[in-house]
Amino acid sequence: MTIPFTPHTLFWLGAAILLFLLVALFGPILTPFLLGGVIAYLLDPLVTRLSPSGRARGFWSLVFVALLGLVVIVAAWLLAPVLFDQFTALIENAPAIIERLRAFAAERWPEWLPRPEARADGAASGGSAPISGEVAGFVVNQLQSVLAGGLAVVNSLALLFITPVVAFFLLKDWRRLLTAIDRSLPRQDAVETRSIAGEIDRTLSAYLRGQLTVMLLLSAFFMAGMGVIGLNYGLVIGLAAGLLSFIPYVGAFVGFVVSGAVAAAQFWPDWGPIAAVLGVFLVGQAIEGNVLTPKIVGDNVRLHPVWLIFALLAFGYAFGFAGLLIAVPAAAVIGVLVRRGLQKYYASEAYLGESAPKAGGKR
């Protein structure tokens, strides 16, 4: 079977290639535009409801973007200093925490670790450093690189100043942009494209708005739980676990492991606080999986966890931070296109053989 390269086929092929080149070549500078687009997409239903005629759309766009900016500024002013101090302290104390864990393991399970004399002989002969030192050095280096990357993002002038401007103008002209895109579609594909776009919009809006709510609720739950227990660095661990919850099971798993290690180093031999810390993440995962995600995100999103994780890794590897921003929308788009393609395949002669109905008559 050959694919005819008609003007119609070349249009869609050229659009796909252009989009790929745009992200590949300009990925490092696309971040504020992508964030602005996400903000405009999430706020569009509110602005449209308050301004159905579109005459006051610019006013309401300015109001919502300003309110969102105010919320971000207040949250940063209240939380950023504490989170930064805890994160810095966690990095600095990582070697001590790992050493206490090694001592704890040596006391409880000495057969799992090299004997002290073996480590001493290795050090005297110029061999490798103790395992705890190697692990501590690796952890510190990784955390420092993450911190440096995070600070670079937070301190980016583009994110601070360009993102709200882009969000405002996109939100103000959102309906006009959609109309312009609709008019530019090939007429023979307009109906099918609108149907696919509607399914993508339902999938994407349900996921983004629902998952954002779940992330915020889990972050608040984890941070409050760690604060009540009194875990060192509990706020930053709880926030990170909540924000990572958009990757299925990863947020709770990371929080469980990191908080468990910190709790063991801080509270041992008192098992009560250690069990309480681990219990917070087990309860959080149970609530997220059985209550929050089914009720808020819903079961109609149809983004399989394995596909979502693959999309995040693949797009993040290929396009960096910009790829992470477009991974979920791209996963939703590809998922819808694959489902539509399978529907056509199951109704085609390639699948049904000679029993497939022919155009223009019945067999």
Protein Blocks (a to p, Z undefined) as FASTA:
>chain_A
ZZdddfklmmmmmmmmmmmmmmmmmmmmmmmmmmmmmmmmmmmmmmmmmmmnommmmmmm
mmmmmmmmmmmmmmmmmmmmmmmmmmmmmmmmmmmmmmmmmmmmmmmmmmlpccfklmmm
mmmnopacdfklmmmmmmmmmmmmmmmmmmmmmmpmklmmmmmmmmmmmmmmmmmmmmmm
mmmpcfklmmmmmmmmmmmmmmmmmmmmmmmmmmmmmmmmmmmmmmmnopahklmmmmmm
mmmmmpghklmmmmmmmmmmmmmmmmoccfklmmmmmmmmmmmmmmmmmmmmmmmnopml
opafklmmmmmmmmmmmnommlmmmmmmmmmmmmmmmmmmmmmmmmpmklnommlccehi
aZZ
